[in-house]
Amino acid sequence: MGGPRSSGGLFNSPMPDRFGMNHGMSNGGLRGGGSLMGGGGPGQGGPFMGGSGGPGGSSLQAMGQPQPGLPQQGAVLMVYGLNKDKMNADRIFNLLCLYGNIVRIKFLKTKEGCAMVQMGDGLAVERAVANLNNTTFFNSKMQLGYSKQAFLADVQQPYDLPDGTPSFKDYMGNKNNRFINPEMASKNRIQPPSKILHFFNTPPQLTEDQLIKVFQDGEVTEPKSIKLFPSK
């Protein structure tokens, strides 16, 4: 849940900052009523790890190295079917940063509900497509595919999205990218969205009511049950 900082809404700012408490951390898990997004639970093995099955399975592929005999895709992802009233660049970042680094995100003014995302490499795009294609998010089914563009150029004057945020954002060097080095990448678990969400780095004083309010503020389905683990 630790995506780029932005004003208001679920998935927009790191959990400790939401409650004004940055001293000490806790974690836990919750079971939801619907599929929203994948996260930190046990998965198939992240990049730099190898692991069995799924994207990022072999060591060459996991390290971002071309595999002999396989066509290499570009690093730009097409995202269709976005909820135009609720989705913005930061929320797309928070969905896709689970599968690779994000460089730039650009919404297309001529195609409503469509965005382009430049990721760190083609393998990140493959992981995103494999795990998120046809996922329903904010009552809209997203479809992901490969773009023929090699990169996204900077946009000097982006237009405003319905929520007032810019249609283009650059995330190069953003500290919330999760695959910056092998050590960080090894902590990720590559998996599709599920009904179990693992959360971490929350204040030790966090209560179930406070956590439920995060979902209420984000206008998404509240969890059916929550398990808070004691601080280590």
N, C-alpha and C positions, 0 to 999 in steps of 0.2 A: 504494500500500500504506500510505499515511499516514493512517489513520483514527483515531478516538478512542482514547485510551489506555485499556487495560483489562488485566486479568491473564490471561496465558497465551493461546496459540493464534494461528493465522495471522490476519492482517488486523486485529489488535487494537492494535498500537502502532507509531508511526513507526519506520522501519528503523534510523536512527542510534541511537535510544534502546535498541533491542533488544540492541545490541552494546556499549552503554556508550561510544560514540564519537560526539561531535558536532562534531569539528573536521575540516572538509573534506568534500566530497561527490563521489560518483561515480555512474555510471549504466550501464545496459546493457539487454540483452533476453534473453529465454529462450523456448524453444519447448516447449510442454507436450504431454502426451498426451491431454488432454481439455479441454473448454471450461469455464472457471471464471468468469472475469469479464473485462470490457473494461478499457481503461486508457488509457495515454498514447501509443499509436501513432498514425500518421496516420489521420485520420478524416474526417468529413463536414463539419466546420466547427462550431465551438462557438457558444454563445449570444454575442451582441454581435458576432459575426463575419460573419453571413450564411452563405455557403457554399452548396454545391449539394447538393440532395437531403437526405432524412432530416429528422428533427425539428430545428427551429431553423434552417430553410433560409432564410427571407426576413428582411429587416432588421427589419420590424415585429415579426415573431414572435420573432426573436432578442433583441430588446430588451425582451421581455415586454409589448409593447403589443398591445391587442386588434386583430385584423384585421377589417375591415369584412365583414359578411355571414357570419362564421363563429361558431358557438356556442362560448361559453367554458366550459371545464370548471372544476370546483373544484380546490382545492390539496391535497385529502386522497386518499391512495392506499390501496386495499385490497390486501393481500398474502396469498395463500392457499398451502397446500401446503408450508409451511416444515418443516424437520426440527426437531421439538420439542426434541430432546436437544442439538443443536449450534448452533442459531440463537439469537441474542440481539439486543438493541437495537444494540449497537456493530457487529455484523457486518452487520445490515441497513443501518446508516448507511454502512458502507464500500462496500456494493454500490450504494446509491442516490445517494451524494454525487457520483458520476461524472456525474450527469444534472441536478443542481440542488441548491440548499441544502435542508438538513433542519431542520425546526423542532422536531417532537416525534415520538416513536415509542411506540406503545402495543400491547402484546400483549393479545389477548382471552382471558380466562379461560374463557369459555363455549364458545369455538371453538378447539380444539386446532390448533396450526400456523397460526394466523391472526393478522395484525397490521395495524394502521392506521398510516399515516405521513403527517404533515402536512409538505408541502414548501413551498418558497418561493413558488411560483405554479403555476397550472394548466399552464403550458408545461413545467415540470420534471416534472410527472406524466405528460404526454404523451410526453416523451422516455423516461422510465423504462418505461412500458408498451410503447412501440415497440421498445425494445432488450432488455428483460429478460423479457417475458411468455413463459411456457412454457420457461424456462431450467432445466436440471437443476442443482441445487446441493446438495451433501451427499446425493446419491442421492434427492433429492426434487424433483419438478417444481413450480416456483413458478408461480403464476398471478396476474397483476396486473390490477386494474381500478379504476374510479373509484368513490369514495364520494360519497354524497349529503350528507354532513356538510361544513359550511363550514370547520370547524377542530376541533382536538382540545383539550378542556379539560384543565387540570392535574389530575393524579391524586395526591392527598395520601398515600395509603397503598398503593403498588403491591405486588403479590404477587411472590414470588420465582420465577424460571424454574428449570428443572432444573439449570442450571449455577450457581445461586446469585445471579445478577445480577438487578436489578429489571426488572419487566415494563414499566415506563414510564420514559422518559428525555427530558429537555428539552435540545435542542441549539441553542437560540437563542443566537446570539453565539459559537458554537463556532468556534475558529480553524481547524479542519479542514474547514469548509465551503469549497467551491471556487469559488463564484460570488458572492462578497461584493461585488466591484466589477468594472467592465468589464475592467480590466487582468488580474485573476486569471482571469476567465471566458474571456478570449481565449486562455489557455494550455491550455484543456481541448479534448479531441477527443471528439466524440460518436460512439460506435460500440458495437455489440453485443459480447458476449463472443467471444473468439477463442482460438486455440491459441498465439498470440504475446502475451506479456506484456512490456510495457516498464516497467522499474523505474528509479527515480532517487532522488537525495538519500541515497544510501547512503554509508557511510564508504569512503574510497579503499582502505583495507586489507582490505575485504571479499573473502573467498575463495569459490570455488564450493562448497566443503564447508559453509561457514557458511550460504550461501543455501539449499542443499539441506536443511539442518537445519530451516530455517524451515518448509518444506513438510512435513517429517517431524513436527515438533511440532504442526502444524495438522491432521495426519492426512488430507492430501490428496495427489493424485498428484504425484510428483516430476517435474520437467522433464526432457525427453529430451536437451536441449542448452542450454548457457548461453553467452552472449557478453558479456564484460565490456569496456566501452569505457574508454580511458585518461581520466584526469581532465583537465579543461580548465585 
